Amino acid sequence: MNYHLEIIKHLENKTFDLFLQWSSMQEDELQIEIMKATEDVFTEMAIIDGKNPNEEKELQSLIARRIEFENLSVLKKELNESLKVLEERINITGKKIEDQIEFSRDHIIEAIVKNMDHASEMQELADKMIDFEKKTGTFEFNNWKEIL
Protein backbone atom coordinates (compact mmCIF):
# COMPACT_ATOMS: atom_id res chain seq x y z
CA MET A 1 0.00 0.00 0.00
CA ASN A 2 1.26 3.46 -0.82
CA TYR A 3 0.65 5.16 2.50
CA HIS A 4 1.68 8.54 1.23
CA LEU A 5 -1.03 8.71 -1.46
CA GLU A 6 -3.61 7.26 0.89
CA ILE A 7 -2.80 9.88 3.51
CA ILE A 8 -3.16 12.71 0.97
CA LYS A 9 -6.49 11.28 -0.21
CA HIS A 10 -7.82 11.10 3.33
CA LEU A 11 -6.50 14.54 4.23
CA GLU A 12 -8.24 16.01 1.20
CA ASN A 13 -11.46 14.16 2.05
CA LYS A 14 -11.05 15.02 5.74
CA THR A 15 -11.50 11.36 6.73
CA PHE A 16 -9.07 10.49 9.48
CA ASP A 17 -10.40 7.14 10.71
CA LEU A 18 -8.03 5.31 8.35
CA PHE A 19 -5.03 6.37 10.45
CA LEU A 20 -6.39 4.42 13.40
CA GLN A 21 -6.52 1.26 11.29
CA TRP A 22 -2.87 1.28 10.19
CA SER A 23 -1.43 -0.71 13.05
CA SER A 24 1.02 -2.50 10.75
CA MET A 25 3.17 0.62 10.39
CA GLN A 26 5.52 1.76 13.06
CA GLU A 27 4.23 4.83 14.84
CA ASP A 28 7.19 6.98 13.79
CA GLU A 29 6.95 5.87 10.16
CA LEU A 30 3.26 6.72 10.05
CA GLN A 31 3.93 10.12 11.63
CA ILE A 32 6.61 10.87 9.02
CA GLU A 33 4.27 9.89 6.18
CA ILE A 34 1.52 12.09 7.61
CA MET A 35 3.98 14.99 7.82
CA LYS A 36 5.10 14.44 4.21
CA ALA A 37 1.52 14.26 2.99
CA THR A 38 0.66 17.42 4.91
CA GLU A 39 3.59 19.16 3.20
CA ASP A 40 2.33 18.01 -0.20
CA VAL A 41 -1.22 19.16 0.43
CA PHE A 42 0.08 22.45 1.82
CA THR A 43 2.31 22.91 -1.25
CA GLU A 44 -0.59 22.26 -3.62
CA MET A 45 -2.79 24.71 -1.73
CA ALA A 46 -0.04 27.34 -1.71
CA ILE A 47 0.53 26.98 -5.46
CA ILE A 48 -3.18 27.31 -6.19
CA ASP A 49 -3.73 30.15 -3.75
CA GLY A 50 -0.47 32.10 -3.93
CA LYS A 51 -1.95 34.96 -1.89
CA ASN A 52 -0.08 34.58 1.38
CA PRO A 53 3.67 35.36 1.33
CA ASN A 54 4.13 33.55 4.66
CA GLU A 55 3.07 30.24 3.13
CA GLU A 56 6.61 29.50 1.92
CA LYS A 57 7.97 30.11 5.45
CA GLU A 58 5.28 27.89 6.94
CA LEU A 59 6.04 25.14 4.42
CA GLN A 60 9.77 25.36 5.17
CA SER A 61 8.96 25.16 8.87
CA LEU A 62 6.88 22.01 8.27
CA ILE A 63 9.70 20.46 6.27
CA ALA A 64 12.27 21.34 8.93
CA ARG A 65 10.13 19.78 11.67
CA ARG A 66 9.64 16.62 9.62
CA ILE A 67 13.38 16.32 8.95
CA GLU A 68 14.11 16.80 12.65
CA PHE A 69 11.49 14.16 13.50
CA GLU A 70 13.00 11.75 10.94
CA ASN A 71 16.46 12.27 12.44
CA LEU A 72 15.11 11.65 15.93
CA SER A 73 13.30 8.56 14.67
CA VAL A 74 16.53 7.17 13.20
CA LEU A 75 18.37 7.94 16.44
CA LYS A 76 15.60 6.22 18.41
CA LYS A 77 15.92 3.10 16.25
CA GLU A 78 19.71 3.11 16.67
CA LEU A 79 19.38 3.50 20.43
CA ASN A 80 16.86 0.64 20.58
CA GLU A 81 19.25 -1.59 18.62
CA SER A 82 22.12 -0.62 20.95
CA LEU A 83 19.91 -1.38 23.92
CA LYS A 84 19.12 -4.84 22.53
CA VAL A 85 22.84 -5.56 22.05
CA LEU A 86 23.58 -4.32 25.57
CA GLU A 87 20.81 -6.47 27.04
CA GLU A 88 22.20 -9.51 25.23
CA ARG A 89 25.68 -8.79 26.59
CA ILE A 90 24.31 -8.33 30.10
CA ASN A 91 22.42 -11.62 29.84
CA ILE A 92 25.55 -13.42 28.62
CA THR A 93 27.64 -11.86 31.38
CA GLY A 94 24.98 -12.68 33.97
CA LYS A 95 24.93 -16.28 32.80
CA LYS A 96 28.72 -16.47 33.04
CA ILE A 97 28.61 -15.09 36.58
CA GLU A 98 25.88 -17.56 37.56
CA ASP A 99 27.90 -20.43 36.11
CA GLN A 100 31.01 -19.30 38.00
CA ILE A 101 29.09 -19.01 41.27
CA GLU A 102 27.64 -22.48 40.77
CA PHE A 103 31.10 -23.90 40.00
CA SER A 104 32.57 -22.21 43.09
CA ARG A 105 29.71 -23.38 45.29
CA ASP A 106 30.11 -26.96 44.06
CA HIS A 107 33.86 -26.81 44.76
CA ILE A 108 33.29 -25.41 48.25
CA ILE A 109 30.66 -28.03 49.08
CA GLU A 110 32.87 -30.82 47.76
CA ALA A 111 35.81 -29.64 49.91
CA ILE A 112 33.61 -29.57 53.01
CA VAL A 113 31.85 -32.91 52.38
CA LYS A 114 35.10 -34.73 51.58
CA ASN A 115 36.79 -33.05 54.56
CA MET A 116 39.71 -31.87 52.46
CA ASP A 117 42.71 -30.11 54.02
CA HIS A 118 41.12 -26.69 53.53
CA ALA A 119 37.58 -27.72 54.60
CA SER A 120 37.45 -25.30 57.54
CA GLU A 121 38.35 -22.36 55.31
CA MET A 122 35.75 -23.53 52.79
CA GLN A 123 33.15 -23.72 55.59
CA GLU A 124 33.88 -20.09 56.52
CA LEU A 125 33.56 -19.10 52.87
CA ALA A 126 30.32 -21.07 52.55
CA ASP A 127 28.90 -19.31 55.62
CA LYS A 128 29.76 -15.92 54.12
CA MET A 129 28.24 -16.85 50.76
CA ILE A 130 25.06 -18.12 52.43
CA ASP A 131 24.78 -14.92 54.49
CA PHE A 132 25.27 -12.85 51.36
CA GLU A 133 22.65 -14.84 49.44
CA LYS A 134 20.17 -14.42 52.31
CA LYS A 135 20.79 -10.67 52.43
CA THR A 136 20.31 -10.32 48.66
CA GLY A 137 17.30 -12.63 48.51
CA THR A 138 19.02 -15.18 46.28
CA PHE A 139 19.43 -17.94 48.87
CA GLU A 140 18.11 -21.35 47.87
CA PHE A 141 18.31 -24.12 50.44
CA ASN A 142 18.71 -26.83 47.77
CA ASN A 143 21.99 -25.25 46.63
CA TRP A 144 23.56 -25.76 50.07
CA LYS A 145 21.59 -28.70 51.51
CA GLU A 146 24.61 -31.02 51.53
CA ILE A 147 26.36 -28.90 54.19
CA LEU A 148 23.41 -27.40 56.08
N, CA, C and O of each residue as an XYZ file, in Angstrom:
592
protein
N       0.843     -1.178      0.000
C       0.000      0.000      0.000
C       0.887      1.238      0.000
O       1.878      1.303      0.726
N       0.530      2.199     -0.802
C       1.255      3.462     -0.818
C       0.624      4.374      0.226
O      -0.376      5.042     -0.038
N       1.212      4.394      1.393
C       0.647      5.157      2.501
C       0.592      6.648      2.191
O      -0.349      7.343      2.573
N       1.595      7.116      1.507
C       1.679      8.544      1.229
C       0.457      9.022      0.434
O      -0.170     10.015      0.803
N       0.123      8.331     -0.636
C      -1.029      8.713     -1.461
C      -2.333      8.544     -0.695
O      -3.243      9.365     -0.809
N      -2.416      7.472      0.086
C      -3.614      7.255      0.893
C      -3.799      8.375      1.913
O      -4.917      8.838      2.139
N      -2.719      8.798      2.517
C      -2.798      9.883      3.509
C      -3.295     11.157      2.839
O      -4.181     11.830      3.366
N      -2.735     11.491      1.686
C      -3.162     12.708      0.969
C      -4.654     12.618      0.640
O      -5.399     13.576      0.843
N      -5.079     11.469      0.136
C      -6.488     11.285     -0.215
C      -7.385     11.527      0.995
O      -8.404     12.211      0.898
N      -6.996     10.962      2.130
C      -7.821     11.100      3.329
C      -7.723     12.497      3.932
O      -8.682     12.974      4.538
N      -6.595     13.149      3.777
C      -6.502     14.544      4.235
C      -7.414     15.428      3.391
O      -8.126     16.283      3.917
N      -7.386     15.215      2.090
C      -8.236     16.013      1.199
C      -9.713     15.762      1.472
O     -10.524     16.687      1.413
N     -10.064     14.508      1.772
C     -11.461     14.160      2.049
C     -11.844     14.389      3.509
O     -13.000     14.218      3.897
N     -10.863     14.775      4.303
C     -11.051     15.015      5.738
C     -11.631     13.787      6.446
O     -12.499     13.904      7.312
N     -11.133     12.608      6.060
C     -11.498     11.357      6.726
C     -10.252     10.820      7.412
O      -9.291     10.417      6.757
N     -10.279     10.821      8.719
C      -9.073     10.494      9.481
C      -9.133      9.121     10.153
O      -8.158      8.691     10.770
N     -10.263      8.436     10.037
C     -10.404      7.143     10.706
C      -9.417      6.104     10.176
O      -9.066      5.163     10.888
N      -8.970      6.268      8.941
C      -8.027      5.311      8.352
C      -6.738      5.227      9.164
O      -6.154      4.150      9.291
N      -6.297      6.339      9.705
C      -5.035      6.365     10.453
C      -5.076      5.435     11.659
O      -4.058      4.866     12.054
N      -6.255      5.289     12.233
C      -6.387      4.415     13.401
C      -6.288      2.946     13.016
O      -6.002      2.098     13.861
N      -6.526      2.642     11.738
C      -6.524      1.258     11.286
C      -5.140      0.775     10.863
O      -4.951     -0.428     10.679
N      -4.185      1.652     10.705
C      -2.865      1.283     10.191
C      -1.932      0.844     11.302
O      -0.921      1.494     11.567
N      -2.266     -0.242     11.941
C      -1.430     -0.709     13.046
C      -0.187     -1.435     12.551
O       0.735     -1.684     13.328
N      -0.150     -1.781     11.257
C       1.017     -2.502     10.754
C       2.241     -1.594     10.617
O       3.372     -2.081     10.616
N       2.031     -0.305     10.503
C       3.166      0.617     10.386
C       3.691      0.970     11.770
O       2.947      0.988     12.750
N       4.956      1.242     11.828
C       5.525      1.758     13.057
C       4.992      3.167     13.281
O       4.769      3.910     12.325
N       4.793      3.524     14.513
C       4.228      4.827     14.837
C       5.037      5.970     14.224
O       4.461      6.899     13.657
N       6.347      5.910     14.331
C       7.189      6.984     13.787
C       7.081      7.053     12.273
O       7.027      8.142     11.702
N       7.051      5.891     11.617
C       6.955      5.870     10.165
C       5.638      6.482      9.701
O       5.608      7.241      8.732
N       4.562      6.156     10.389
C       3.259      6.723     10.051
C       3.276      8.230     10.254
O       2.761      8.974      9.419
N       3.860      8.686     11.352
C       3.934     10.118     11.634
C       4.714     10.839     10.537
O       4.317     11.922     10.108
N       5.804     10.256     10.085
C       6.612     10.867      9.023
C       5.808     10.945      7.731
O       5.841     11.962      7.039
N       5.088      9.877      7.403
C       4.274      9.890      6.184
C       3.162     10.931      6.271
O       2.869     11.608      5.286
N       2.550     11.060      7.426
C       1.520     12.089      7.610
C       2.130     13.475      7.417
O       1.524     14.339      6.784
N       3.319     13.686      7.959
C       3.980     14.987      7.815
C       4.300     15.268      6.345
O       4.100     16.385      5.869
N       4.793     14.261      5.629
C       5.101     14.445      4.206
C       3.837     14.756      3.414
O       3.830     15.643      2.561
N       2.774     14.022      3.702
C       1.517     14.257      2.990
C       0.974     15.647      3.291
O       0.456     16.323      2.402
N       1.093     16.069      4.537
C       0.657     17.418      4.908
C       1.452     18.460      4.133
O       0.893     19.451      3.664
N       2.752     18.238      3.999
C       3.590     19.156      3.204
C       3.102     19.220      1.760
O       3.013     20.298      1.173
N       2.787     18.049      1.193
C       2.331     18.008     -0.202
C       1.015     18.750     -0.381
O       0.855     19.547     -1.305
N       0.073     18.473      0.518
C      -1.222     19.160      0.432
C      -1.018     20.663      0.612
O      -1.602     21.463     -0.119
N      -0.202     21.038      1.570
C       0.076     22.453      1.824
C       0.707     23.097      0.591
O       0.349     24.216      0.225
N       1.644     22.395     -0.051
C       2.313     22.910     -1.247
C       1.303     23.122     -2.369
O       1.312     24.156     -3.038
N       0.424     22.126     -2.570
C      -0.589     22.260     -3.620
C      -1.513     23.435     -3.335
O      -1.860     24.187     -4.246
N      -1.912     23.596     -2.091
C      -2.793     24.706     -1.729
C      -2.078     26.039     -1.932
O      -2.680     27.002     -2.408
N      -0.807     26.096     -1.577
C      -0.044     27.340     -1.713
C       0.132     27.702     -3.180
O       0.062     28.878     -3.538
N       0.358     26.716     -4.030
C       0.532     26.978     -5.457
C      -0.768     27.495     -6.053
O      -0.760     28.431     -6.852
N      -1.884     26.889     -5.665
C      -3.177     27.315     -6.191
C      -3.533     28.697     -5.661
O      -3.990     29.558     -6.413
N      -3.326     28.903     -4.389
C      -3.732     30.148     -3.752
C      -2.753     31.272     -4.086
O      -3.130     32.258     -4.720
N      -1.519     31.127     -3.666
C      -0.468     32.103     -3.932
C      -0.684     33.486     -3.342
O       0.015     34.425     -3.724
N      -1.617     33.639     -2.436
C      -1.953     34.956     -1.894
C      -1.145     35.317     -0.650
O      -0.915     36.495     -0.378
N      -0.719     34.322      0.093
C      -0.082     34.579      1.379
C       1.426     34.395      1.260
O       1.892     33.285      1.003
N       2.203     35.478      1.446
C       3.669     35.359      1.326
C       4.296     34.536      2.459
O       5.434     34.085      2.328
N       3.593     34.340      3.536
C       4.125     33.554      4.660
C       4.005     32.055      4.428
O       4.555     31.260      5.191
N       3.288     31.666      3.378
C       3.074     30.243      3.135
C       4.386     29.502      2.895
O       4.562     28.375      3.358
N       5.301     30.134      2.174
C       6.608     29.497      1.924
C       7.353     29.272      3.240
O       7.956     28.217      3.437
N       7.315     30.254      4.136
C       7.972     30.107      5.445
C       7.316     28.981      6.251
O       7.999     28.185      6.894
N       5.991     28.929      6.206
C       5.278     27.894      6.936
C       5.619     26.510      6.370
O       5.819     25.556      7.122
N       5.681     26.412      5.047
C       6.039     25.144      4.421
C       7.461     24.736      4.812
O       7.705     23.577      5.148
N       8.384     25.673      4.769
C       9.766     25.363      5.170
C       9.835     24.933      6.631
O      10.624     24.061      6.994
N       9.009     25.546      7.457
C       8.958     25.162      8.870
C       8.437     23.734      9.020
O       8.964     22.959      9.817
N       7.393     23.385      8.246
C       6.876     22.013      8.270
C       7.950     21.019      7.842
O       8.131     19.977      8.473
N       8.648     21.343      6.784
C       9.700     20.458      6.273
C      10.811     20.293      7.306
O      11.297     19.187      7.541
N      11.202     21.403      7.917
C      12.270     21.344      8.930
C      11.858     20.473     10.110
O      12.661     19.693     10.621
N      10.600     20.607     10.545
C      10.127     19.781     11.674
C      10.089     18.306     11.290
O      10.433     17.444     12.099
N       9.672     18.013     10.059
C       9.640     16.623      9.621
C      11.045     16.037      9.578
O      11.270     14.915     10.032
N      11.990     16.799      9.029
C      13.375     16.319      8.954
C      13.932     16.076     10.350
O      14.616     15.079     10.582
N      13.644     16.972     11.271
C      14.106     16.796     12.651
C      13.472     15.542     13.257
O      14.139     14.772     13.949
N      12.188     15.347     12.992
C      11.493     14.158     13.504
C      12.091     12.895     12.900
O      12.287     11.906     13.606
N      12.385     12.915     11.592
C      13.001     11.754     10.944
C      14.352     11.438     11.578
O      14.663     10.278     11.847
N      15.147     12.470     11.814
C      16.459     12.269     12.437
C      16.313     11.675     13.835
O      17.061     10.776     14.221
N      15.347     12.185     14.584
C      15.112     11.647     15.928
C      14.612     10.201     15.851
O      14.958      9.365     16.686
N      13.801      9.927     14.844
C      13.302      8.558     14.667
C      14.442      7.592     14.370
O      14.480      6.487     14.911
N      15.365      8.005     13.517
C      16.532      7.168     13.199
C      17.371      6.964     14.457
O      17.809      5.850     14.747
N      17.589      8.042     15.199
C      18.365      7.945     16.440
C      17.676      7.000     17.430
O      18.333      6.201     18.096
N      16.365      7.100     17.517
C      15.605      6.223     18.413
C      15.794      4.760     18.020
O      16.001      3.903     18.879
N      15.724      4.478     16.716
C      15.921      3.102     16.249
C      17.329      2.615     16.577
O      17.513      1.479     17.016
N      18.325      3.480     16.361
C      19.709      3.106     16.666
C      19.892      2.846     18.153
O      20.575      1.900     18.545
N      19.282      3.684     18.978
C      19.383      3.498     20.429
C      18.695      2.204     20.858
O      19.198      1.495     21.729
N      17.550      1.891     20.253
C      16.862      0.638     20.583
C      17.703     -0.570     20.192
O      17.754     -1.556     20.927
N      18.361     -0.497     19.039
C      19.245     -1.594     18.625
C      20.425     -1.727     19.589
O      20.805     -2.836     19.965
N      21.001     -0.592     19.984
C      22.115     -0.620     20.945
C      21.660     -1.203     22.275
O      22.392     -1.953     22.921
N      20.454     -0.854     22.673
C      19.909     -1.381     23.924
C      19.740     -2.894     23.853
O      20.029     -3.600     24.819
N      19.266     -3.396     22.700
C      19.122     -4.843     22.529
C      20.474     -5.543     22.639
O      20.588     -6.581     23.290
N      21.495     -4.975     22.003
C      22.836     -5.561     22.051
C      23.347     -5.549     23.490
O      23.913     -6.534     23.964
N      23.143     -4.434     24.178
C      23.585     -4.319     25.567
C      22.862     -5.332     26.454
O      23.486     -5.964     27.306
N      21.557     -5.490     26.260
C      20.806     -6.475     27.043
C      21.325     -7.879     26.791
O      21.436     -8.677     27.722
N      21.643     -8.189     25.545
C      22.197     -9.510     25.235
C      23.530     -9.710     25.935
O      23.792    -10.780     26.484
N      24.374     -8.685     25.917
C      25.677     -8.793     26.588
C      25.506     -8.957     28.087
O      26.217     -9.741     28.717
N      24.562     -8.216     28.658
C      24.312     -8.328     30.098
C      23.825     -9.734     30.428
O      24.260    -10.331     31.412
N      22.919    -10.262     29.603
C      22.416    -11.619     29.838
C      23.534    -12.651     29.745
O      23.593    -13.579     30.551
N      24.415    -12.493     28.767
C      25.548    -13.418     28.617
C      26.472    -13.308     29.819
O      26.907    -14.319     30.370
N      26.770    -12.077     30.225
C      27.643    -11.859     31.381
C      26.989    -12.406     32.645
O      27.652    -13.045     33.462
N      25.700    -12.159     32.807
C      24.976    -12.682     33.971
C      25.020    -14.192     34.018
O      25.193    -14.781     35.085
N      24.866    -14.815     32.876
C      24.926    -16.283     32.799
C      26.319    -16.778     33.178
O      26.458    -17.769     33.895
N      27.353    -16.080     32.692
C      28.724    -16.470     33.035
C      28.962    -16.348     34.538
O      29.598    -17.211     35.143
N      28.453    -15.286     35.131
C      28.611    -15.093     36.577
C      27.880    -16.197     37.336
O      28.419    -16.771     38.282
N      26.642    -16.492     36.915
C      25.876    -17.562     37.561
C      26.610    -18.894     37.459
O      26.670    -19.651     38.427
N      27.161    -19.174     36.295
C      27.897    -20.427     36.106
C      29.120    -20.475     37.017
O      29.421    -21.520     37.592
N      29.826    -19.353     37.154
C      31.015    -19.305     38.000
C      30.642    -19.468     39.472
O      31.347    -20.146     40.220
N      29.550    -18.855     39.883
C      29.090    -19.006     41.267
C      28.728    -20.467     41.542
O      29.086    -21.023     42.580
N      28.020    -21.071     40.604
C      27.639    -22.482     40.771
C      28.875    -23.378     40.843
O      28.937    -24.284     41.675
N      29.851    -23.130     39.983
C      31.099    -23.899     40.003
C      31.805    -23.731     41.350
O      32.253    -24.706     41.954
N      31.899    -22.480     41.811
C      32.572    -22.213     43.094
C      31.834    -22.876     44.244
O      32.452    -23.471     45.127
N      30.510    -22.773     44.232
C      29.709    -23.380     45.290
C      29.917    -24.899     45.313
O      30.090    -25.494     46.377
N      29.898    -25.512     44.137
C      30.109    -26.962     44.057
C      31.487    -27.347     44.606
O      31.632    -28.344     45.313
N      32.488    -26.542     44.268
C      33.861    -26.811     44.758
C      33.924    -26.667     46.277
O      34.543    -27.485     46.957
N      33.291    -25.637     46.799
C      33.291    -25.412     48.255
C      32.585    -26.564     48.972
O      33.091    -27.092     49.963
N      31.430    -26.940     48.470
C      30.662    -28.031     49.084
C      31.455    -29.342     49.039
O      31.494    -30.091     50.015
N      32.073    -29.601     47.910
C      32.873    -30.822     47.764
C      34.012    -30.844     48.785
O      34.274    -31.872     49.409
N      34.684    -29.705     48.951
C      35.805    -29.645     49.905
C      35.330    -29.899     51.329
O      36.023    -30.544     52.116
N      34.148    -29.390     51.657
C      33.611    -29.574     53.010
C      33.154    -31.025     53.215
O      33.488    -31.649     54.222
N      32.399    -31.546     52.266
C      31.846    -32.905     52.382
C      32.961    -33.952     52.436
O      32.885    -34.910     53.206
N      33.992    -33.763     51.616
C      35.100    -34.733     51.578
C      36.150    -34.450     52.651
O      37.166    -35.141     52.734
N      35.897    -33.431     53.469
C      36.789    -33.049     54.563
C      38.238    -32.896     54.083
O      39.175    -33.453     54.656
N      38.377    -32.121     53.013
C      39.707    -31.867     52.457
C      40.518    -31.008     53.419
O      39.984    -30.489     54.400
N      41.797    -30.863     53.137
C      42.706    -30.115     54.020
C      42.192    -28.698     54.306
O      42.384    -28.190     55.411
N      41.572    -28.082     53.370
C      41.120    -26.692     53.532
C      39.606    -26.606     53.785
O      38.979    -25.595     53.466
N      39.030    -27.656     54.351
C      37.584    -27.724     54.597
C      37.105    -26.633     55.556
O      36.026    -26.072     55.366
N      37.901    -26.332     56.582
C      37.454    -25.303     57.543
C      37.392    -23.924     56.881
O      36.473    -23.146     57.138
N      38.373    -23.629     56.030
C      38.353    -22.355     55.309
C      37.162    -22.310     54.338
O      36.524    -21.273     54.159
N      36.885    -23.457     53.724
C      35.752    -23.532     52.793
C      34.427    -23.371     53.534
O      33.476    -22.801     53.001
N      34.372    -23.883     54.778
C      33.148    -23.722     55.586
C      32.923    -22.249     55.911
O      31.794    -21.762     55.848
N      33.999    -21.538     56.261
C      33.884    -20.094     56.517
C      33.402    -19.357     55.271
O      32.540    -18.482     55.347
N      33.964    -19.719     54.136
C      33.562    -19.100     52.873
C      32.104    -19.426     52.548
O      31.356    -18.564     52.088
N      31.711    -20.665     52.789
C      30.321    -21.066     52.545
C      29.372    -20.258     53.427
O      28.332    -19.792     52.961
N      29.733    -20.093     54.709
C      28.900    -19.313     55.620
C      28.737    -17.876     55.125
O      27.643    -17.314     55.180
N      29.828    -17.291     54.644
C      29.763    -15.918     54.119
C      28.904    -15.851     52.856
O      28.128    -14.913     52.681
N      29.042    -16.836     51.986
C      28.244    -16.852     50.758
C      26.758    -17.025     51.081
O      25.909    -16.371     50.476
N      26.450    -17.897     52.025
C      25.059    -18.119     52.426
C      24.477    -16.846     53.026
O      23.356    -16.458     52.695
N      25.237    -16.190     53.913
C      24.779    -14.924     54.495
C      24.514    -13.883     53.404
O      23.506    -13.178     53.432
N      25.426    -13.802     52.458
C      25.271    -12.846     51.356
C      24.014    -13.170     50.538
O      23.238    -12.273     50.208
N      23.819    -14.439     50.216
C      22.646    -14.842     49.440
C      21.357    -14.528     50.202
O      20.368    -14.106     49.602
N      21.365    -14.732     51.515
C      20.175    -14.422     52.309
C      19.900    -12.920     52.304
O      18.751    -12.494     52.189
N      20.957    -12.124     52.428
C      20.794    -10.666     52.426
C      20.294    -10.149     51.082
O      19.546     -9.172     51.035
N      20.694    -10.786     50.005
C      20.307    -10.322     48.663
C      19.056    -11.013     48.139
O      18.584    -10.703     47.045
N      18.516    -11.950     48.917
C      17.297    -12.626     48.508
C      17.502    -13.687     47.441
O      16.559    -14.063     46.745
N      18.730    -14.170     47.310
C      19.018    -15.179     46.284
C      19.292    -16.558     46.884
O      19.638    -17.495     46.164
N      19.138    -16.677     48.201
C      19.434    -17.944     48.872
C      18.418    -19.008     48.475
O      17.209    -18.776     48.477
N      18.947    -20.183     48.136
C      18.108    -21.353     47.871
C      18.689    -22.514     48.673
O      19.842    -22.906     48.496
N      17.866    -23.043     49.547
C      18.307    -24.116     50.435
C      18.895    -25.287     49.647
O      19.919    -25.845     50.041
N      18.263    -25.658     48.552
C      18.712    -26.827     47.773
C      20.144    -26.677     47.264
O      20.822    -27.677     47.030
N      20.605    -25.459     47.094
C      21.987    -25.255     46.629
C      23.008    -25.637     47.700
O      24.137    -26.009     47.379
N      22.616    -25.547     48.956
C      23.562    -25.762     50.065
C      23.154    -26.935     50.964
O      23.785    -27.144     52.000
N      22.142    -27.690     50.611
C      21.588    -28.705     51.513
C      22.605    -29.753     51.965
O      22.456    -30.334     53.041
N      23.619    -29.997     51.167
C      24.613    -31.018     51.533
C      25.432    -30.621     52.767
O      25.961    -31.488     53.461
N      25.537    -29.337     53.038
C      26.358    -28.902     54.188
C      25.533    -28.207     55.264
O      26.084    -27.801     56.288
N      24.229    -28.061     55.059
C      23.413    -27.397     56.076
C      22.751    -28.393     57.005
O      22.028    -27.998     57.920
